């Protein structure tokens, strides 16, 4: 949906784009807001403004956004999560316009566990990791899969944060989310992958004094973007949609579904609230499908 340059909303949207690019939001969020606000402006262009100007009048704003919500649900057939993203973007637009958010109720979302890889997807991913020619990338993928580290925590690791002996190992996260500290034990699979990288790192960067654990080809700290690109390549190889965040969800889900105490899982994941960890015990879409298939009766 394109907004016509002749529309009276076009200069407002253009100024909003400039303002949005300066906001402390992720690139993904800015992209989503830009798309949703443009679609809202196109809708306003075509809507009947019988209640006044929704860009200036609070009552007209409320009515317009409520009607737009109904339009998304009934005409565009959007799911509740998508409707809520649109409403969040519109709130952001009105913040730019120095108006309060519209008085519109959000959609109730079904409670379910965060997206994690299925057992089959996990096998495909780990086999792709095993076939990967880069020892460093094998270590990164194994570390994220078996520890649930956030991508920024992985990039920030220094050599003295990785402690490995013959029978045990530990990763130290010194500045996690909200500047929190935690230590994560390493199982034998990830220890082998990290040991291989440690040896390979010394061979390639023997004279390098950089304290970073993971290095790029120039011998500098590996960025989060580079880690993301590594996972994208493995994702294509495994034919699985994944990211560092999905690997984190997968690790935590595996811990919860294996019966690990939730307090311990919260400590490993770096969750400050137990309620965050409890989300991983909620049913998935696969659980729902399995439940409904189980009630079939032979007749």
Buried (B, 14 or more C-beta within 10 A) or exposed (E): EEBEEEBEBBEBBEEBBEBBEEEEBEEEBBEBBBBBBBBBBBBBBEBEBEBBEBBEBBEBBBBBBBBBBEBBBEEEEBEBEBBBBBBBBBBBBBBBBEBEBBEBEEBEEEEEBBBBBEEEBBEBBBEBBEEBEBBBBBBBBBBBBBBBBBBBBBBBBBEEBBEBEEEEBBBBBBEBBEEEEBEBEBEEEBBBBBBBBBEBBEEEEEEBEBEBBBBEEEBEBBBBEBBEEBBEBBBEBBEBEBBBBBBBBBBBBBBBEEEBEBEEBBBBBBBEEEEBBBBBEEEBEEEEEEEEEEEEEEE
